[in-house]
Amino acid sequence: MRDRTRIIALGALGLLVAAGVSGCSSEQEELERWVAQVKKRPGGRIEPLPEIKPYESFAYNASDQRSPFSMSRPAGPGDGVRPDSKRNREFLEQFSLDTLAMVGTLKLGGRAFGLVQTKDGLVHRVLPGQYMGQNDGKIVSVSDSKISLVEIVPDGMGGYMERTAAIGLTD
């Protein structure tokens, strides 16, 4: 009986192997059919490569000009302008201009004073020639509607330049 069981087991194993091989062959045939279908399709047009432009060299002949890599700057209109470090600072120079407000004018003895109010509410009289603001702002004129100044500010290249500023009359 053992031989008979063994023969049945071997037969069943043979059938399984045959079924597995036949299953693989059907998948292989299906793959081959799909490849054949793809090969039958008409081919598409391949775009041509873009035209390569020839390189044009550039000769840099600016030996008489300033090197763009040096920190030195050319002479300009701002040369010589510097804040006066020896000048005594005035009271309104401790405030930035955006914290000061012009609140009016006052004429005394033929002179027009500008009235400037600080954030703490105090009102100060100013005249042309005086300084206010944190950028060495020298008052150049006082009118009924604004106080005009010239400030000395850094130019970003190690020097200074003059810049106009004004404080307008607030309503």
C-alpha positions as CSV (number, residue, x, y, z in Angstrom):
1,M,0.0,0.0,0.0
2,R,2.8,2.3,0.6
3,D,3.9,2.0,-3.0
4,R,0.4,2.8,-4.2
5,T,0.3,6.0,-2.0
6,R,3.7,6.9,-3.2
7,I,2.7,6.5,-6.9
8,I,-0.5,8.6,-6.3
9,A,1.6,11.3,-4.5
10,L,4.1,11.4,-7.3
11,G,1.3,11.6,-9.9
12,A,-0.4,14.5,-8.1
13,L,3.0,16.3,-7.9
14,G,3.5,15.7,-11.6
15,L,0.1,17.1,-12.4
16,L,0.8,20.2,-10.3
17,V,4.1,20.8,-12.1
18,A,2.5,20.3,-15.5
19,A,-0.3,22.8,-14.6
20,G,2.3,25.3,-13.3
21,V,4.3,25.1,-16.5
22,S,1.3,25.3,-18.7
23,G,0.2,28.4,-16.7
24,C,3.5,30.1,-17.3
25,S,3.4,29.3,-21.0
26,S,0.0,31.0,-21.3
27,E,1.4,34.2,-19.6
28,Q,4.4,34.1,-21.8
29,E,2.2,33.8,-24.9
30,E,0.1,36.7,-23.8
31,L,3.2,38.8,-23.3
32,E,4.5,37.9,-26.8
33,R,1.2,38.9,-28.3
34,W,1.2,42.3,-26.6
35,V,4.8,42.9,-27.8
36,A,3.8,42.0,-31.3
37,Q,0.8,44.4,-31.2
38,V,3.0,47.3,-30.0
39,K,5.6,46.6,-32.7
40,K,2.8,46.7,-35.4
41,R,1.8,50.3,-34.4
42,P,3.2,53.0,-36.6
43,G,6.2,54.9,-35.2
44,G,5.9,58.5,-34.1
45,R,7.9,61.4,-35.5
46,I,11.0,62.2,-33.4
47,E,11.6,66.0,-32.9
48,P,14.9,67.2,-34.2
49,L,17.5,68.3,-31.7
50,P,17.6,72.1,-31.2
51,E,20.2,74.0,-33.1
52,I,23.3,74.7,-31.1
53,K,24.5,78.3,-31.4
54,P,28.3,78.7,-31.6
55,Y,29.9,80.3,-28.6
56,E,30.8,84.0,-29.0
57,S,33.7,85.0,-26.8
58,F,33.8,88.4,-25.1
59,A,37.0,90.4,-24.6
60,Y,36.9,92.6,-21.5
61,N,38.9,95.7,-22.3
62,A,38.1,97.9,-19.3
63,S,41.5,98.2,-17.8
64,D,40.9,102.0,-17.4
65,Q,37.8,101.5,-15.3
66,R,37.3,100.5,-11.7
67,S,37.5,96.9,-10.8
68,P,34.1,95.6,-9.8
69,F,35.7,93.5,-7.1
70,S,37.5,96.3,-5.2
71,M,35.9,98.0,-2.3
72,S,37.2,101.5,-3.3
73,R,34.6,103.8,-4.7
74,P,35.0,106.5,-7.3
75,A,35.0,110.1,-6.4
76,G,31.5,111.5,-6.5
77,P,29.3,114.4,-5.3
78,G,29.1,113.0,-1.7
79,D,32.9,113.1,-1.1
80,G,33.9,115.3,1.8
81,V,30.5,115.2,3.4
82,R,30.9,114.0,7.0
83,P,29.0,114.5,10.2
84,D,30.8,116.9,12.6
85,S,31.7,114.7,15.5
86,K,33.0,117.7,17.5
87,R,29.8,119.7,17.4
88,N,27.7,119.8,20.6
89,R,24.5,117.8,20.1
90,E,21.2,119.7,20.5
91,F,18.2,118.4,22.5
92,L,16.0,117.4,19.5
93,E,18.8,115.3,18.0
94,Q,18.0,112.4,20.4
95,F,14.7,111.8,18.7
96,S,14.2,110.2,15.3
97,L,12.3,112.4,12.8
98,D,9.3,110.1,12.7
99,T,8.6,110.7,16.4
100,L,8.6,114.5,16.1
101,A,5.6,116.5,14.9
102,M,5.3,120.0,13.6
103,V,2.4,121.6,15.5
104,G,2.7,125.2,14.2
105,T,4.8,128.3,13.7
106,L,5.5,131.4,15.9
107,K,6.7,134.8,14.8
108,L,8.7,136.7,17.4
109,G,10.9,139.7,16.7
110,G,10.7,139.2,12.9
111,R,11.9,135.6,13.1
112,A,9.8,132.6,12.2
113,F,10.1,129.7,14.7
114,G,8.8,126.2,14.0
115,L,7.0,124.5,16.8
116,V,8.0,120.9,17.2
117,Q,6.3,118.5,19.6
118,T,8.1,115.4,21.0
119,K,6.3,112.1,22.0
120,D,6.2,113.2,25.6
121,G,4.0,116.2,24.6
122,L,6.6,118.9,25.1
123,V,6.7,121.7,22.4
124,H,10.1,123.1,21.3
125,R,10.9,126.2,19.2
126,V,13.3,125.7,16.3
127,L,15.1,128.0,13.9
128,P,16.9,127.5,10.6
129,G,20.5,126.5,11.4
130,Q,19.6,124.3,14.4
131,Y,19.7,120.5,14.3
132,M,17.1,117.8,15.0
133,G,16.7,114.1,14.3
134,Q,19.3,111.4,14.6
135,N,21.0,111.9,11.3
136,D,22.6,115.3,11.8
137,G,19.6,117.0,10.3
138,K,20.2,120.7,9.9
139,I,17.1,122.8,9.6
140,V,17.3,124.9,6.4
141,S,13.9,126.5,6.4
142,V,10.7,126.9,8.4
143,S,7.5,127.7,6.5
144,D,3.9,127.7,7.7
145,S,3.3,124.1,6.5
146,K,6.7,122.3,7.0
147,I,10.2,122.3,8.4
148,S,12.8,121.4,5.9
149,L,16.1,119.7,6.8
150,V,19.3,118.3,5.2
151,E,20.5,115.1,6.9
152,I,23.9,113.4,6.5
153,V,23.3,109.6,6.1
154,P,25.6,106.7,5.3
155,D,25.8,106.0,1.5
156,G,26.3,102.2,2.0
157,M,29.8,102.3,0.6
158,G,31.7,103.6,3.6
159,G,31.0,107.3,3.0
160,Y,28.2,109.8,3.6
161,M,25.7,111.7,1.5
162,E,23.2,114.5,2.1
163,R,19.5,113.8,2.0
164,T,16.6,116.2,2.2
165,A,13.8,115.6,4.7
166,A,10.9,117.5,6.1
167,I,8.4,117.4,8.9
168,G,4.9,118.5,7.8
169,L,2.3,120.4,9.9
170,T,0.0,117.9,11.6
171,D,-3.7,118.5,11.7
